[in-house]
Amino acid sequence: MDLMFLRTNLFYESVRILQKELSIIAGPSSPDLAAKIAQDLRAELIPVDVRIFSDGESRIKMGNVKKKNCVIVQSTYPPTDRHLLQTLMMIKKCTDDLAADICTVIPYMAYARQDRAFQDGEVISIELIAKLLEAAGNKRLITIDIHSPLALSYFRIDVQNISSIPLLANYAASNMKLNRTIVVSPDAGGIKRAYEFAKILGSDIIALKKCRDSNSGEVFIDDNLEHNIADRDVIIVDDIITSGGTIAKACRVLKKNKADKIYTMCVHAPLVEDAAEKIRAAGVKEIISTNSIPSPYAKVDISPIVSSSVRSLPYTQ
């Protein structure tokens, strides 16, 4: 019994030491999320002082992280390029301090939609981002529901892409009063995501038929649906909602087919300019997203799945 007690104490002491060596760096774009992750892991939280000069340049200042296992938490939502450069600056600081390891948590990965050259002369932007992160000294990456699996292929470092769809679906099941729910994917490309969501709710699912003009970017959605959705509540499930144009058009198609209440749930909600107003004006009752991007719509907390992913890293075993 004494030997077992000693081993137990030694285990918890090793965990305590490990947690001291793990530093969660609160990037300027995601301080609240970083704080939740640090609290969950009982790890040191390192704040980052940022100053934006009148010309738009950022200055980053943070404490020394020598020999620490660093986890930088920084989502790259708009202003995208500013948040991306700040990420590189934090990685560079960790590299300069001779950190033991550097893992960057980028819940919303910017440029993931630019995963190939759609027209002659286009730069594959996510390939450049991957090279910049690695060149700055980043060793690992954790992201949430990246838009394109192809985007992941450009990274040579260890990458974990986590699904937040179960969190969103469980939120819907626990907090929304729904009638004969049907889950809708805005296009065929999101059918796997919508299916995962619908399976948890035990709901039917349909994918809208969407096409996009490659030059103008204009979206067209077929009014004819394969299922009767009359008087049924609808949840439109998507990974990213930026301008709100596709969701607004989808909502009008659903209303035309006599849907009852319509909700929109997504992983990432940049919702630029008047996107939220546009979506609500089209008939969406509520917009719900994760807190990968802070906003009034960020009602689903991803910190538990990020913390779980950090726990799987080699130095936290």
N, C-alpha and C positions, 0 to 999 in steps of 0.2 A: 504493500500500500504506500509506504514511504517513497519507494522508487518511482511509482506511478505519479505521485504528487510532485516529485522533483522534476520528472520529465514534462509534466503539464506546465509547471512554472517556467521551465526553460523554453518551452514552445511559445508561451505568451510573452516572455521576455524578448525572444527573437523577433516576434511580430512587432513588439513595441519599438525595437531598434530599427526594424525595416521601415516602419511607418515614419520614423524620424528622417530616414534617408530618402523618402519619397516626397517630392515637392510638387505641388499643383500650382502652376503659374497662371494667374487670372488675367488672360488677355483682355485688352480694352473693349472688345466687342462682346465678351461673354463672362463678365465678372460674377454674376449671380449663379450661373451654371457651374462655374469653377468652384465657387464656395460650397455648393451643394455636394459636388464630387469630393472635395477635400474633407468635408464633414463626414460623408459616408465612409471614406477610406481612413478616416482619422489621420490624415496626412497634413503636413505643413502647407499652408496657403501663402503663396508669395504674391503680393499685389504688384501691379505694374503701373508706374506713373507715366502718363502720356501727355504730351503737350502738342497741340496742333498750331503751327505758326500761321501767320496771315497769308502766306503763299501756299498753304495747304500741306506743307511738309510735316511729318510726324517726328517727335523725339521720344524715344523710349528710355526709361530708367527703371532698373529693378535690382534687387539684392543679389549677392554672390551665391552661386549654386555649385561651387566646386565639389566634386565627388558625389553630387546628388543625382538621383534618378529623377529626371525632370519630365513632367507631363504638362505641356502647354495647351491651354484650352482657348481656342479662338475661332469663332465662326466667321466665314468670309462673305457675309451678306453686304448689300450696299451701305456705304461706299466701298464697293468690292476691292478695288485696287489698293485703297488705303489700308483696309483690314488685311489684305494679302501681304503687303509690304511690312506691316507691323509684325505679322507672323514670322517673316524672314528675319526681321530685326531681333525678335526674341530668341529664335533659334541660334542666330549668330552670337548673341550674348551668352547663351548656354555653352556654345562651342568654345568661345573665348575663355570661359570660366573653367574649362575642362570638366564639364559635367560627366558623370559616369554613363548616362544614357539620356537620349532625348526622344520623347514620343510626343507628337502633336495630335491633339484632338481637334479636328475640323468638322463639326457636325454638318454644317452646310458647306459643301465643297464647290466653290465658284469655278466656273469654266468647264464643269463636267459635261455640259451639253455640247461643247465644242470638242468632240472626241474624234472627229475625222474631217477631212477637207470636203465639204459639200459642193464647193465650186472651185475651179482652177484658181490658184493663187492664194487660197485661204491657208492661214496658219492653224495647225492643230494645237490650240491653246493649252489644253490640259496636259499635253506632252511637255510643254515648256514649264508649266507649273510643277510637274513632277520633278523635272531636272533642277529647278530652282530650290525646291525644298531639300532635295538630296545634297545639292552643292553647298547649301548653308550649313549642313551638318545634321539634318534630321535623320533619325534611325528607324522610326516606326510611325505609322499613321493609323488613327482611328477615325472613321467617318460614319455618318448615318445615312442609310438609304441613298447612296450616290446615284445620280440620275442614270448613268450609263455603266454597265459592267465593262464595256470596252475601255472606258476611262481608267479603270484599275490596272489595265494591262501595261500602262506606261510607267508604272511605279516599279522600281527594282528593290525597294525596301519592303519590310514586313507591313502589310496592310490588313486591317480588320474593317470590314464594311458591315455594320450592324443594322438589323431591321427593327424599326420602331412600330411597324404595323400592328403587332400584338398589343402594344400599349394603347394605340389609338382605338383598336377594336374593343378592348376591354373597357376603355373610357366610355365608348358609345353604349356598351351593354349595361354599364353601371349607372350612367348619368342621364341618358336620353330616353324619353318615353316615345317609343316608336310603334307604328302600326303597320303590320305586314311589310316589313322592310325589304327593300331591294337595293343592292349595292351596285353602283354604276362606275365603270371606268370611262374616263373621257375619250379614250382611244384604245385600239387593240394592243398597243405597246405596254399599257399598264394593267393588262388583264391578270397577270400573275399576282401583282400586288393586291388587286381588288379581290381576287379569289382567296388569298390568305386572310384578308379582312373578313370576307363573307363567311368563310368556314368557321371562324370563331363565333360569329353571330348566328350561324345556322340560317343564313339568308340566301335568297336567289341573287343572281348576278347577271348583268349585261354589260357589253362594251359598245360604246357609241362608234359609229363609223365616221372618222374624222380624216380630212385631208388638208394639206397646207400647201399654198403656192410657194415654191422655193425662192422666187424672186421677191415677191411682195410680203411674204410671211403671213398673208391672210388665211384664216382658218374657216373651213366649211364643214358642217356636220349634217349628216343625213337625217331627215325628219322621221323616216320609217324605222320603227324599232321591232326587234324580234320577239319581244314580250309585251304583254298587256300590263301597263303600270298604273292604270286608272285607279285613283283613290288609295294609292299606296305611298308610304313615306319612302323617300329616296335619300341615300347618302352617296354623294359623289366623292370618290376616294382618288387622291392624286399625290404625287411626290412633291411637286413644287407649284406654287401659284405665284406668279410674278405680276403680270399686267391684269389678270382676271378676265381677259377677253375670251379664252376658251371656255372657262367655267360659266361665264354669262351666256354664251351661245348654247352651251349644253343645257343650262337651266331653262332657256326658252323652248328648246326642243322637248324637254321633259314636261314643261307646263302645257305645251301644245298636245302632248299625249296624256294629259289629265292627271299628272302626278299630284299627290297631296302636298305634304310638307317636304321641303328639300333642304338638306344640310350638305355642307362641304367640309371634308376633313382632309388634311394634308400633313405631310411631314415638315416641309419647309414653306414658310409664308413670307417672302420678301414684300409682297403686296405694295409695289411701287405706285407712286402718285395717287390716283383715285381708284385703285383696284378694288378695295373693300367696298366702297360706295357703289361701284359698277356691279359688283356681284350681288349686293343686297337689293339693288334696284331691279335686277333681273328676276328676283323672287326667292333668293336663298335666305332661309330663316336664320341660320347661324353658321359662322365660319370658325372652325376649330383646328388648331395646329399644335405641334410640339414646341418646346422652348429652345429648339435649335437656333431660332431667331427670336429675340425678345419682342413681344408685342402684346396688345390687349387680347389677342386671339390665342396666345400660347398657353393652353390649358393642360397640356399633357407633358409631364416632366420626363425627360430622357436620362437624367442623371443616374438612375439605378442601372440601366443597361450599359452606360459608359463606365461606371464604377466596376461593374462585373467584368467588362472587357479589360480594364486596367489590371484587375486582379489576376488575369490570365497571363500577364506579361512575365517573362522569365525571372525577373528580379523580385517579383511578388509571390513566387511560389513557396 
